[in-house]
């Protein structure tokens, strides 16, 4: 193992190394870098056990772009990519999310039906709010939501279902208002 690590160092691997011994006779040791902070080092080499010669090298620079983005995204999500700054940003994001949830419950509580009204759903927001948003603000938001929804279908599909239900409710209410008039 020491010879494999020395050969990996000679091949340019630095930092935290993970050594996987050969699974079968005649196969190589695999030595991989496991530095997950920026700059990411994920190079690996295969080292022949008999000669301690590097037989194969895989550089992180040679990874496809999507593989790199996946690695960076996972490391950023886990708070490893940029160290303490990354962890502070994630903590602020979590605090902001908790605050939004609590404010949402507070808004619901303030708008809830009272006992004197009997069972009823809370008042819906006024329709047409989207039409009052300037196009220069709404267009990028719609494009961003579409892109995120495409790459994160578990975000995009519920959003799409919500929008379809909202539009359907609006159309039904408009038709009922037209019939009643």
C-alpha positions as CSV (number, residue, x, y, z in Angstrom):
1,X,0.0,0.0,0.0
2,X,2.8,2.4,0.8
3,X,4.4,1.8,-2.6
4,X,1.0,2.5,-4.3
5,X,0.6,5.8,-2.3
6,X,4.2,6.8,-3.2
7,X,3.5,6.2,-6.9
8,X,0.2,8.2,-6.6
9,X,2.2,11.1,-5.0
10,X,4.7,10.8,-7.9
11,X,1.8,11.0,-10.3
12,X,0.7,14.3,-8.8
13,X,-2.0,13.2,-6.3
14,X,-2.1,15.3,-3.1
15,X,-4.3,15.8,-0.1
16,X,-6.5,13.1,1.3
17,X,-6.0,9.8,-0.6
18,X,-8.3,6.8,-0.5
19,X,-6.6,3.5,-1.4
20,X,-8.7,0.6,-2.7
21,X,-6.8,-2.7,-2.7
22,X,-7.1,-5.0,-5.6
23,X,-10.2,-7.1,-5.6
24,X,-8.6,-10.0,-7.4
25,X,-5.1,-11.2,-8.3
26,X,-3.7,-9.3,-11.3
27,X,-5.8,-6.2,-10.8
28,X,-4.5,-2.8,-9.6
29,X,-4.7,-0.7,-6.5
30,X,-6.9,2.4,-7.1
31,X,-5.7,5.5,-5.3
32,X,-8.1,8.5,-5.4
33,X,-7.9,12.0,-4.1
34,X,-10.8,13.0,-1.9
35,X,-10.4,16.7,-1.4
36,X,-13.9,18.1,-1.5
37,X,-13.2,21.7,-0.8
38,X,-12.3,24.3,-3.5
39,X,-10.3,23.6,-5.7
40,X,-11.8,20.2,-6.0
41,X,-9.3,17.4,-6.4
42,X,-10.8,14.1,-7.6
43,X,-7.9,12.6,-9.6
44,X,-7.3,8.9,-9.4
45,X,-4.6,6.5,-10.6
46,X,-4.4,2.7,-10.9
47,X,-1.2,1.2,-9.6
48,X,0.1,-2.2,-10.4
49,X,0.7,-4.1,-7.2
50,X,3.8,-6.0,-8.4
51,X,5.7,-3.1,-9.9
52,X,4.1,0.0,-8.1
53,X,3.8,1.5,-11.6
54,X,0.9,3.8,-12.5
55,X,-1.0,2.0,-15.2
56,X,-3.9,4.4,-15.6
57,X,-4.7,8.0,-14.7
58,X,-8.0,9.7,-14.5
59,X,-7.9,13.5,-14.0
60,X,-10.8,15.6,-12.7
61,X,-10.1,18.0,-15.5
62,X,-11.1,15.3,-18.0
63,X,-14.5,14.7,-16.4
64,X,-17.5,15.9,-18.5
65,X,-19.0,19.2,-17.4
66,X,-22.2,17.7,-16.0
67,X,-20.1,15.3,-13.9
68,X,-18.1,18.2,-12.5
69,X,-21.3,20.2,-11.9
70,X,-22.8,17.3,-10.0
71,X,-19.7,16.9,-7.8
72,X,-19.6,20.6,-7.1
73,X,-23.4,20.8,-6.4
74,X,-23.2,17.9,-4.0
75,X,-20.2,19.4,-2.2
76,X,-21.9,22.8,-2.0
77,X,-25.1,21.3,-0.8
78,X,-23.2,19.5,2.0
79,X,-21.3,22.6,3.0
80,X,-17.9,21.2,2.0
81,X,-17.1,23.2,-1.2
82,X,-16.2,26.6,0.3
83,X,-15.6,25.7,3.9
84,X,-17.0,27.9,6.6
85,X,-18.4,30.5,4.2
86,X,-20.4,27.7,2.5
87,X,-21.7,26.5,5.9
88,X,-22.7,30.0,6.9
89,X,-24.7,30.5,3.7
90,X,-26.4,27.2,4.2
91,X,-27.3,28.1,7.8
92,X,-28.7,31.5,6.7
93,X,-30.7,29.7,4.0
94,X,-32.1,27.3,6.6
95,X,-33.0,30.2,8.9
96,X,-34.7,32.0,6.1
97,X,-36.7,29.0,5.1
98,X,-37.8,28.4,8.7
99,X,-38.7,32.1,9.0
100,X,-40.8,31.9,5.8
101,X,-42.6,28.8,7.0
102,X,-43.4,30.5,10.4
103,X,-44.6,33.7,8.7
104,X,-46.7,31.6,6.4
105,X,-48.4,30.0,9.4
106,X,-48.8,33.4,11.0
107,X,-50.5,34.8,7.9
108,X,-52.8,31.8,7.7
109,X,-53.6,32.2,11.4
110,X,-54.5,35.9,10.9
111,X,-56.7,35.1,7.9
112,X,-58.4,32.0,9.3
113,X,-62.2,31.9,9.7
114,X,-63.5,32.7,13.1
115,X,-65.9,30.5,15.1
116,X,-68.8,32.8,14.4
117,X,-68.4,32.2,10.6
118,X,-68.6,28.4,11.0
119,X,-66.5,26.2,8.9
120,X,-65.1,28.1,5.9
121,X,-61.9,28.3,4.0
122,X,-59.8,31.4,4.4
123,X,-60.1,34.2,1.9
124,X,-58.2,33.6,-1.3
125,X,-55.8,36.3,-2.5
126,X,-57.2,38.7,-5.0
127,X,-57.0,37.3,-8.6
128,X,-54.9,38.9,-11.2
129,X,-51.8,39.6,-9.0
130,X,-49.6,38.2,-11.8
131,X,-50.9,40.8,-14.2
132,X,-49.7,43.7,-11.9
133,X,-46.1,42.5,-11.9
134,X,-43.9,44.3,-14.5
135,X,-42.9,42.1,-17.5
136,X,-39.2,42.7,-17.0
137,X,-39.5,41.1,-13.5
138,X,-42.1,38.4,-14.4
139,X,-40.3,37.1,-17.6
140,X,-37.0,36.1,-15.9
141,X,-38.9,34.6,-13.0
142,X,-41.0,32.4,-15.4
143,X,-37.9,31.4,-17.3
144,X,-36.0,30.6,-14.1
145,X,-39.0,28.5,-12.8
146,X,-39.2,26.7,-16.1
147,X,-35.4,25.9,-16.1
148,X,-35.5,24.8,-12.5
149,X,-38.6,22.8,-13.1
150,X,-37.0,21.0,-16.1
151,X,-33.9,20.0,-14.1
152,X,-35.8,19.3,-10.9
153,X,-39.0,17.6,-11.9
154,X,-40.2,17.1,-8.3
155,X,-40.3,20.9,-8.1
156,X,-41.6,21.5,-11.6
157,X,-44.5,19.0,-11.7
158,X,-46.2,20.2,-8.5
159,X,-45.7,23.8,-9.6
160,X,-47.3,23.0,-13.0
161,X,-50.2,21.2,-11.4
162,X,-50.8,24.2,-9.0
163,X,-50.8,26.6,-12.0
164,X,-53.3,24.4,-13.9
165,X,-55.6,24.2,-10.9
166,X,-55.3,28.0,-10.3
167,X,-56.1,28.8,-13.9
168,X,-59.0,26.3,-13.9
169,X,-60.4,27.9,-10.7
170,X,-60.1,31.3,-12.3
171,X,-61.9,30.3,-15.5
172,X,-64.7,28.6,-13.6
173,X,-65.2,31.6,-11.3
174,X,-65.2,34.0,-14.3
175,X,-67.8,31.9,-16.1
176,X,-70.0,31.7,-13.0
177,X,-69.7,35.5,-12.6
178,X,-70.7,35.9,-16.3
179,X,-73.7,33.6,-15.9
180,X,-74.9,35.3,-12.7
181,X,-74.7,38.8,-14.3
